[in-house]
Amino acid sequence: MAVRIRLARRGARKKPFYRIVAADSEAPRDGRFLEILGYYDPMKDPEVIKIHEEKMKYWLDRGAVVSESARSLLKRQGFLKSQATAN
């Protein structure tokens, strides 16, 4: 089973809210996931990005692949930059 870290959309129409989740790469976008790793709310001013660092490190250490959209959020928070210097 290949694990992918990606966004899952929640919220009402025209009011998106995203969860950052670890999911099986074959699972649907808003379907089954393994664990919630954080959230992203683009509707707030300023945007809110919350990442559970211990959970994220756990999945990255086990080889989870990060999607492009999730990668950009992690870079904005400075999480992936710190991971690159740590290795």
JOHUSUL-V338508 format. One record per residue. SS is DSSP state (a for helix, b for strand, c for the rest). Layout:
ss
SS
SS
This chain:
ss
c
c
b
b
b
b
b
b
b
b
b
b
c
c
b
b
b
b
b
b
b
b
b
b
c
c
c
c
c
c
c
c
c
c
b
b
b
b
b
b
b
c
c
c
c
c
c
b
b
b
b
c
a
a
a
a
a
a
a
a
a
c
c
c
b
b
c
a
a
a
a
a
a
a
a
a
a
c
a
a
a
a
a
a
a
a
c
